[in-house]
């Protein structure tokens, strides 16, 4: 997001698919559930509700629509590179390779 964008903290029940997180969403132990600038989906919201998450910080107003396409492409590439690193030792394992293919296809989707 741009430096002038404003964020607002909302109840998770107010969140809707398509909203973009202004800050990373952490669990009770400080682990990242969703990174900053992740676009919320219905599935993500359902999962967060099951985990007991009650609030999140999203970009306010139309700032979420101002996502830079080059930034989205960089984010997709970063996600794919992370997967390659995580699965670097699974060569030859048919199950690992199949899982990597599915995850790669999922991560190459548009994050917004």
C-alpha positions as semicolon CSV with decimal commas, in nm:
position;residue;x (nm);y (nm);z (nm)
1;X;0,000;0,000;0,000
2;X;0,110;0,355;-0,041
3;X;0,251;0,554;0,250
4;X;-0,055;0,782;0,268
5;X;-0,307;0,501;0,298
6;X;-0,511;0,485;0,618
7;X;-0,589;0,174;0,814
8;X;-0,868;0,094;1,055
9;X;-0,920;-0,181;1,311
10;X;-1,251;-0,362;1,274
11;X;-1,434;-0,657;1,426
12;X;-1,382;-0,973;1,222
13;X;-1,759;-0,991;1,178
14;X;-1,740;-0,660;0,988
15;X;-1,468;-0,788;0,756
16;X;-1,566;-0,893;0,406
17;X;-1,400;-1,084;0,126
18;X;-1,185;-0,849;-0,080
19;X;-1,072;-0,633;0,211
20;X;-0,693;-0,607;0,243
21;X;-0,505;-0,640;0,572
22;X;-0,310;-0,330;0,671
23;X;-0,101;-0,527;0,920
24;X;-0,012;-0,892;0,963
25;X;-0,265;-1,098;1,154
26;X;-0,094;-1,287;1,438
27;X;-0,204;-1,578;1,655
28;X;-0,180;-1,581;2,036
29;X;0,183;-1,699;2,015
30;X;0,294;-1,431;1,769
31;X;0,285;-1,658;1,465
32;X;0,170;-1,501;1,140
33;X;-0,174;-1,622;1,038
34;X;-0,196;-1,386;0,740
35;X;0,066;-1,139;0,615
36;X;0,018;-0,767;0,568
37;X;-0,155;-0,680;0,239
38;X;-0,325;-1,021;0,215
39;X;-0,666;-0,993;0,050
40;X;-0,928;-1,162;0,263
41;X;-1,141;-1,439;0,116
42;X;-1,454;-1,605;0,250
43;X;-1,248;-1,914;0,334
44;X;-0,990;-1,710;0,524
45;X;-1,261;-1,533;0,722
46;X;-1,425;-1,865;0,815
47;X;-1,090;-2,005;0,925
48;X;-1,012;-1,697;1,134
49;X;-1,351;-1,723;1,304
50;X;-1,283;-2,090;1,388
51;X;-0,950;-1,981;1,544
52;X;-1,129;-1,727;1,760
53;X;-0,981;-1,418;1,594
54;X;-1,199;-1,123;1,686
55;X;-1,038;-0,816;1,523
56;X;-0,820;-0,723;1,227
57;X;-0,667;-0,410;1,077
58;X;-0,764;-0,338;0,717
59;X;-0,692;-0,060;0,470
60;X;-0,971;0,195;0,494
61;X;-1,176;0,319;0,200
62;X;-1,064;0,280;-0,160
63;X;-0,694;0,240;-0,082
64;X;-0,731;-0,137;-0,121
65;X;-0,822;-0,084;-0,486
66;X;-0,492;0,100;-0,548
67;X;-0,279;-0,216;-0,545
68;X;0,018;-0,192;-0,781
69;X;0,015;-0,479;-1,039
70;X;0,396;-0,495;-1,027
71;X;0,379;-0,535;-0,649
72;X;0,129;-0,819;-0,689
73;X;0,359;-0,991;-0,939
74;X;0,653;-0,957;-0,699
75;X;0,442;-1,103;-0,417
76;X;0,339;-1,401;-0,632
77;X;0,704;-1,463;-0,726
78;X;0,812;-1,436;-0,361
79;X;0,550;-1,694;-0,262
80;X;0,657;-1,937;-0,533
81;X;1,026;-1,898;-0,440
82;X;0,938;-1,969;-0,076
83;X;0,762;-2,290;-0,179
84;X;1,061;-2,398;-0,388
85;X;1,283;-2,347;-0,084
86;X;1,049;-2,536;0,150
87;X;1,026;-2,832;-0,090
88;X;1,392;-2,834;-0,200
89;X;1,455;-3,174;-0,038
90;X;1,144;-3,348;-0,173
91;X;1,293;-3,435;-0,512
92;X;1,194;-3,783;-0,621
93;X;0,907;-3,809;-0,373
94;X;0,590;-3,834;-0,582
95;X;0,365;-3,715;-0,297
96;X;0,590;-3,416;-0,224
97;X;0,609;-3,321;-0,590
98;X;0,230;-3,347;-0,628
99;X;0,176;-3,130;-0,322
100;X;0,429;-2,876;-0,452
101;X;0,244;-2,856;-0,786
102;X;-0,089;-2,789;-0,614
103;X;0,061;-2,532;-0,378
104;X;0,249;-2,361;-0,660
105;X;-0,072;-2,328;-0,863
106;X;-0,249;-2,187;-0,559
107;X;0,029;-1,939;-0,478
108;X;0,061;-1,817;-0,838
109;X;-0,298;-1,693;-0,827
110;X;-0,358;-1,321;-0,794
111;X;-0,316;-1,238;-0,421
112;X;-0,556;-0,945;-0,437
